[in-house]
Amino acid sequence: MIKKLVISVVILVGLMSASLYGAKSWVKGLLPDKSHFETLKQTQTQDLTYVTQDVPSYRGKILAVVTSVDRMGDDKQTGYEHTELARAYWVFVANGFEVDIASPKGGKPPVVIDGEDMGRFDYAFLNDADIQSKVNNSMPLSEINPDDYEAVYFVGGKGTMFDFPDNPDIQHITKSLYQGGKVVSAVCHGPAALVNVLLDNGESLIANKQISGFTNEEELFLIPDAKQIFPFLLEDKLREQGAQFNPGMVYLEQVVQDGKLITGQNPWSVWKMAEMVVAELGYEPKVRKLTPEEYSVALLMTYKLQGFDAAIAMVEEQPEVFQRILILMHGIMALMKWDIVEGIDLFSIASRIRDLTA
């Protein structure tokens, strides 16, 4: 996503300043250098002490469900979001759960990997041969016995909008787990799995439930013709079926829990959502050091709620913990919406982080 946004802001700033080359160089100068990404790419499972140390004894199994759809619209590639599977997987495993991966068709599911969003945990997941074998041989949903699992997690990705809503296996698994007092969770586009689930009493599972998911605002900003591409907008469909939809800040963390139903708004909500699943299953989530992206999410929320000075104070206190890319992305989005003040503020914050960590 950052590449698309950078191109857009370069054009925007270029038109404003009549200095396209200078704008491009300035924006690129705020990004980490290539060596940063090359180091991340080498991360292995054994490098993740959160995963390898102090793992509790076996607590049961969690089912992660991904899409089988690989194309949408004008033959554009789609699939499940890699980070949304990887991060939840690590949380579940680190807290003593075994994770099975399933998809409507089974076999190797299509994946979307955005390099700029990838962190250590995401690359370690990609570099683990055993995990990738499990992913590439995902179980067909038709072979899943819901009684084998403590929870189900519906991974996001735009492909879910096409093969989750009317899938009878998804409906059976979801209803069985929910009515059995187990946990049902989903993130981003993953709640598309919930829209047509009817309980034994004939009511929609999500009727009158507090719920989150990818918002109309987030969808339409990235895909202006989303209404023509998807069978529905997720927020609209959830509301239509009686859900009490709870949107958070755009492209920032938002997780909502209503009993055994736990949903997150977007990829930046995965860590918290997964830990809430662990907690709802009756266990104190293992202590985990926040990722640079999570620190940046907190910084952006501080900026939006408390203003520029409060955000700068956070930066001055521990500049090394933040990920500049996410802050830049939000600055670029602000400029694209012609919110010049916010855009300049966020670029200034990113610049300050760079200067303090140079």
Secondary structure, DSSP 8 states (H G I E B T S, - for coil): -HHHHHHHHHHHHHHHHS-HHHHHHHHHHTS--HHHHHHHHT--GGG-HHHHSS------EEEEE-----EETTTEE--EEHHHHHHHHHHHHHTT-EEEEEESS-BS--EE--GGG--HHHHHHHH-HHHHHHHHTBEEGGG--GGG-SEEEE---TTHHHHSTT-HHHHHHHHHHHHTT-EEEEETTGGGGGTT-B-TTS-BTTTT-EE----HHHHHHH-TTHHHHSSS-HHHHHHHTT-EE---STTS--EEEETTEEEESSGGGHHHHHHHHHHHTT---------HHHHHHHHHHHHHHH-HHHHHHHHHH-GGG--HHHHHHHHHHHHHTT-HHHHHHHHHHHHHHHHHH-
